[in-house]
Amino acid sequence: MRSWLIVSFLVMTCPFAGCLAGEDEFVWPEPDNWDCSIEPSYNLSCSVYLEGLSSPIFSLNHPEDDELWIVELSGRISSWNGEVTSEVADLGTIVSDCHVEQGLLGMAFAQSSNSSHSVLLSYIEEGSCDGPNDSDLLLSSASISSDGTIDMASITKLKTVEQPFRNHNGGHLLNIGDNQYLWGLGDGGSGYDPDGNGQDPYTELGSILYFSFTDGEVNPVLQDGLGDPFVLHYGLRNPWRFDLDSEDRLWIADVGQSCWEEINLVSMDIQANLGWADMEGSKPMSGDPCNTEYANYTVDEEYTIPVASYPHTGGNCSITGGFWMDWGPEDLRDGYLYGDFCSGSIWILKEENGGWMQNYVGSSGGMIVGFGQGLNDELLAFHWTGEIVQIG
């Protein structure tokens, strides 16, 4: 049975913060789950896909072998072949666990032109938990051994991004082909972007970085962008997940602060300012962004406003993206799928009559920290309680 006590606690304790991007004073709840409830019109149900994990946040299908690699915030990476789970690596000794938003945050299989195989890893480096944050966000590479495990001795630091606070790290990695990758970074943490990183294109914080990885080196791809050469898009608070669709449009789920969770739709060839911390959703932070009737304002043309957003009502608190669904259950295809951490609610955003409409799919029955694609194109939801739920 759903624990409304915990949902109420979340809303009362943190009315001005997104949960996955919570401020220093935010008290995280204990993991909880409840009954799955999917709208009858979708003819879908929930079942346990895999359990016994501690902190799964996303998964990747192996590019050659028929197995799923599951990444946990704790630093553990496992492979699942449909019958057996095997350990691929445990980075627990090199990643920070000082804050619930720190840890192993992203991974991508790297392309190669020979028989060698490697991965890119995004994580907060291990450091002291006392005093100010001294642990930075790292991009590293590592080789995959012949036995299918990651060679820990091969881990090589490629790029370091200083993190002034412990939260808002982002960290998601996306392989977009042709030896090119996207890396999402939060605004550096605390609350309300105290250092103004979101609106500064010359810092890599609060941005989507665009880079190539060849011959062991990381280089920017953009030739004429504004600011830092790695920055593709900026004005973001904490882009926890993003995905490319079939038209190479980039969907970014950005965790909100006061009242709004947002979905941004941008191109890969035109740099965009997504508004944070001047804007939250389509509302200016200089006024009352929580007022849904907010009328007397004009959105500056320099900002790209979200294609969709939803408020912190009904137990919602923090967006978890998300995939462009060109696979999975038929009813969910041709749209962008996302959910909410606190409520476990899932929506599909589809184009209808020239606009984008949010359609409620149901609740997965737990606090959603990520989504994945199963071995047979199952839609997977990763819960804060450690289990992976299949929706289909």
C-alpha positions in Angstrom: 0.0 0.0 0.0 1.3 3.4 -0.9 2.9 5.4 1.9 1.2 8.8 1.7 3.0 9.7 4.9 6.3 9.8 3.2 5.0 11.7 0.2 3.5 14.3 2.5 6.8 14.4 4.4 8.6 15.2 1.2 6.3 18.0 0.2 6.4 19.6 3.7 10.1 19.3 4.2 11.2 20.5 0.8 8.6 22.7 -0.8 11.3 24.7 -2.6 13.5 21.9 -3.9 13.5 19.1 -6.4 14.2 15.8 -4.6 17.0 14.5 -6.8 18.6 17.9 -6.6 17.8 18.6 -3.0 19.5 21.3 -1.1 21.9 20.8 1.9 19.0 21.1 4.4 16.8 18.6 2.6 16.3 15.3 4.5 16.1 12.4 2.1 13.3 9.9 2.8 13.8 6.2 3.4 13.2 4.2 0.2 9.6 3.1 -0.1 7.3 1.3 -2.6 3.6 0.6 -3.1 1.3 -1.1 -5.5 1.8 -0.5 -9.2 -1.1 1.2 -10.9 -1.2 1.6 -14.7 -4.0 3.3 -16.5 -6.4 0.7 -18.0 -6.2 2.3 -21.5 -2.6 1.2 -21.8 -3.1 -2.5 -21.2 0.2 -2.7 -19.3 1.2 -4.2 -16.0 4.2 -4.3 -13.7 6.4 -7.2 -12.6 9.8 -7.6 -11.0 12.5 -7.9 -13.6 15.5 -8.1 -11.2 16.0 -7.6 -7.5 18.8 -8.0 -4.9 20.6 -4.8 -6.0 21.4 -1.9 -3.7 21.3 1.3 -5.8 20.6 0.6 -9.5 20.2 3.9 -11.5 20.4 2.9 -15.2 21.4 0.2 -17.6 23.0 -0.3 -21.0 22.7 -3.1 -23.5 26.1 -4.5 -24.3 27.0 -3.6 -27.9 28.0 -7.2 -28.8 27.0 -9.7 -26.1 23.4 -10.5 -25.2 23.6 -9.0 -21.8 22.5 -6.0 -19.8 25.0 -3.9 -17.8 23.5 -2.4 -14.7 25.1 0.6 -13.1 24.6 1.3 -9.3 25.3 4.6 -7.6 27.5 2.7 -5.1 30.0 2.1 -7.9 29.0 -1.5 -8.7 28.5 -2.6 -12.3 26.8 -5.9 -13.0 25.9 -7.9 -16.1 22.6 -9.8 -16.5 22.2 -12.3 -19.3 18.6 -13.2 -18.4 19.5 -15.9 -16.0 22.7 -15.0 -14.1 24.0 -11.7 -12.6 27.8 -11.3 -12.6 30.0 -8.5 -11.3 31.7 -6.5 -13.9 33.4 -4.0 -11.6 33.1 -2.4 -8.2 34.3 1.2 -8.1 33.3 1.7 -4.5 36.8 2.5 -3.4 37.2 5.3 -5.9 33.8 7.0 -5.9 32.4 9.3 -3.2 29.4 8.3 -1.0 29.4 11.4 1.1 26.0 12.6 -0.3 23.2 10.6 -1.9 23.7 12.5 -5.2 27.3 11.4 -5.4 28.7 8.1 -6.7 28.9 6.4 -10.1 26.6 8.6 -12.2 27.2 7.6 -15.8 28.7 5.1 -18.2 28.9 4.6 -21.9 30.4 1.9 -24.1 33.2 3.5 -26.1 33.5 2.8 -29.8 36.7 1.1 -31.1 38.1 0.2 -34.4 40.0 -2.9 -33.2 39.5 -5.8 -30.9 40.0 -3.8 -27.8 36.9 -2.6 -25.8 36.5 0.2 -23.3 34.0 2.2 -21.4 33.7 5.8 -20.4 32.8 6.4 -16.7 31.3 9.5 -15.0 31.6 9.6 -11.2 32.3 11.8 -8.2 35.8 11.0 -7.0 36.3 9.7 -3.4 37.3 12.3 -0.9 36.7 13.6 2.6 33.2 13.9 3.9 34.2 16.6 6.4 34.0 20.2 5.6 33.4 21.8 2.1 33.1 19.5 -0.9 36.6 18.5 -2.2 35.4 15.8 -4.5 35.1 16.6 -8.2 33.2 15.1 -11.1 35.5 12.9 -13.3 35.3 11.6 -16.8 37.5 8.5 -17.1 38.1 5.6 -19.4 38.7 1.9 -18.6 39.4 -1.2 -20.6 37.3 -4.3 -20.7 39.3 -7.5 -20.1 38.9 -10.6 -22.1 36.8 -12.2 -19.3 34.2 -9.4 -19.7 35.1 -7.4 -16.5 36.5 -3.9 -16.3 40.2 -3.8 -15.6 40.4 -1.5 -12.6 44.1 -0.8 -13.2 43.3 0.6 -16.6 41.1 3.4 -15.3 42.5 6.7 -16.7 41.2 10.2 -15.8 40.3 12.2 -18.9 38.6 15.3 -17.6 37.9 16.9 -14.2 35.1 19.3 -13.4 35.3 21.1 -10.1 32.2 20.7 -7.9 31.7 23.5 -5.4 29.0 21.7 -3.5 28.0 18.0 -3.1 24.7 18.0 -5.0 23.6 18.8 -8.5 26.2 16.7 -10.2 24.3 15.4 -13.2 26.8 13.0 -14.7 24.8 11.2 -17.4 26.8 10.0 -20.4 25.3 9.3 -23.9 27.1 7.7 -26.8 25.6 9.4 -30.0 27.8 7.6 -32.5 30.9 8.5 -34.6 33.0 8.6 -31.5 31.0 11.4 -30.1 29.3 11.8 -26.7 27.2 14.0 -24.5 27.8 14.6 -20.8 25.3 16.3 -18.6 26.5 18.5 -15.7 24.4 20.1 -12.9 24.9 23.7 -11.8 27.4 22.9 -9.1 24.9 22.5 -6.2 23.5 24.3 -3.1 20.2 26.0 -4.0 19.2 28.7 -6.4 22.6 28.5 -8.2 24.5 30.9 -5.9 27.5 31.1 -8.2 25.5 31.9 -11.3 26.8 28.9 -13.3 23.6 28.2 -15.2 23.7 31.5 -17.1 27.5 31.4 -17.6 28.4 29.7 -20.9 32.0 29.9 -20.0 31.7 27.4 -17.2 30.9 23.8 -17.9 28.6 23.5 -14.9 24.8 23.7 -15.7 25.5 22.4 -19.2 25.4 19.6 -21.7 28.9 19.0 -22.9 29.6 17.7 -26.4 32.9 15.9 -27.0 34.8 13.3 -29.0 36.8 10.5 -27.6 39.5 9.0 -29.9 43.0 7.6 -29.3 42.5 8.1 -25.5 41.9 11.8 -25.8 38.8 14.0 -25.2 38.2 17.0 -27.4 35.4 19.5 -28.0 33.3 19.0 -31.2 31.8 22.5 -31.5 33.6 25.0 -33.7 31.8 28.2 -33.1 29.8 28.0 -29.9 29.5 30.7 -27.3 31.7 30.3 -24.3 33.5 27.1 -23.2 34.3 25.0 -26.3 32.7 21.9 -24.8 29.4 23.5 -24.0 26.5 22.6 -26.3 23.6 23.8 -24.2 23.5 25.7 -20.9 21.1 27.2 -18.4 20.4 23.8 -16.8 20.0 23.0 -13.1 20.5 19.3 -12.9 20.0 17.3 -16.1 19.6 13.9 -14.6 18.8 12.2 -18.0 18.6 13.0 -21.7 18.1 11.2 -24.9 18.2 11.7 -28.7 15.2 10.9 -30.8 15.0 9.5 -34.4 15.3 13.1 -35.8 18.5 13.8 -33.7 16.6 16.1 -31.4 17.8 16.2 -27.8 15.3 15.6 -25.0 16.6 16.9 -21.6 14.8 16.2 -18.3 15.9 19.0 -15.9 15.2 18.7 -12.2 13.5 21.8 -10.7 13.9 24.0 -7.7 10.8 25.6 -6.4 7.8 24.4 -8.2 8.4 23.0 -11.7 9.9 20.0 -13.3 10.7 20.5 -17.0 11.4 18.8 -20.3 13.5 20.6 -22.9 13.6 19.9 -26.6 16.6 21.3 -28.4 18.7 20.6 -31.5 22.2 19.3 -31.8 23.4 22.1 -34.1 22.1 25.3 -32.4 23.3 26.2 -28.9 20.5 27.0 -26.5 20.1 28.8 -23.2 17.5 26.9 -21.2 16.9 29.6 -18.7 18.1 28.4 -15.2 18.5 30.2 -12.8 16.6 33.2 -14.3 13.7 30.8 -15.2 12.2 27.7 -13.8 10.0 26.0 -16.3 8.5 28.8 -18.3 8.3 31.1 -15.2 10.7 33.8 -14.1 12.4 33.3 -10.8 12.3 37.0 -10.2 8.6 36.8 -9.4 6.5 33.9 -8.0 7.2 30.9 -10.3 4.9 28.8 -8.2 1.8 30.9 -9.2 0.3 29.0 -12.1 -1.7 32.1 -12.9 1.4 34.2 -13.3 0.5 36.6 -16.1 2.5 39.8 -16.3 5.8 38.7 -17.7 7.5 38.2 -21.0 9.9 35.4 -21.6 13.2 36.9 -22.9 13.8 35.6 -26.4 17.3 34.5 -25.4 15.8 31.6 -23.4 14.5 28.4 -24.9 11.4 27.6 -22.8 10.5 23.9 -22.0 8.4 21.9 -24.4 6.5 20.6 -21.3 6.6 21.0 -17.5 4.6 19.8 -14.5 4.2 21.2 -11.0 5.1 20.0 -7.5 1.6 18.9 -6.8 0.1 15.4 -6.1 3.2 14.2 -4.5 5.5 15.1 -7.4 8.9 16.5 -6.6 11.7 15.6 -9.1 11.7 14.5 -12.7 13.4 11.3 -13.9 14.0 11.0 -17.6 13.6 9.3 -19.8 13.8 7.8 -23.3 12.5 8.7 -26.7 10.4 5.5 -27.2 11.1 4.0 -30.6 11.1 0.6 -28.9 9.2 -1.1 -26.1 5.4 -1.4 -25.6 3.5 -0.3 -28.7 1.3 2.2 -26.8 4.3 4.1 -25.6 6.1 4.5 -28.9 6.7 7.8 -30.7 6.9 9.8 -27.6 9.2 10.9 -24.8 8.8 8.9 -21.6 9.6 10.2 -18.1 8.6 9.8 -14.5 8.8 11.4 -11.0 11.0 10.3 -8.2 8.5 11.0 -5.3 5.2 9.8 -6.8 6.5 7.1 -9.1 4.2 8.6 -11.8 5.0 8.0 -15.5 4.0 10.1 -18.5 4.5 9.9 -22.2 4.9 13.1 -24.1 3.5 12.9 -27.6 2.9 15.3 -30.5 -0.8 15.9 -31.0 -2.4 18.6 -33.2 0.8 20.5 -33.6 1.7 20.5 -29.9 3.2 18.3 -27.2 0.7 16.6 -24.9 1.6 15.0 -21.5 -0.3 11.7 -21.1 -0.4 10.0 -17.7 0.6 6.3 -17.9 0.3 5.4 -14.2 2.6 4.7 -11.2 5.3 2.1 -11.3 4.9 1.5 -7.6 8.1 3.0 -6.3 10.5 6.0 -6.3 11.8 6.1 -9.8 15.5 7.0 -10.2 15.9 5.8 -13.8 14.6 3.9 -16.7 16.2 1.2 -18.9 15.7 -1.0 -21.9 15.7 -4.8 -21.2 17.2 -7.6 -23.1 14.1 -8.0 -25.2 13.1 -4.3 -25.3 11.2 -4.4 -22.0 10.6 -1.0 -20.4 12.4 -1.0 -17.1 12.0 1.3 -14.1 14.7 1.5 -11.5 13.4 2.1 -7.9 15.1 3.7 -5.0 14.3 0.5 -3.0 16.8 -1.4 -5.3 14.6 -3.5 -7.5 14.1 -3.2 -11.3 10.5 -3.3 -12.4 9.3 -4.3 -15.9 6.4 -2.4 -17.4 4.8 -4.2 -20.3 
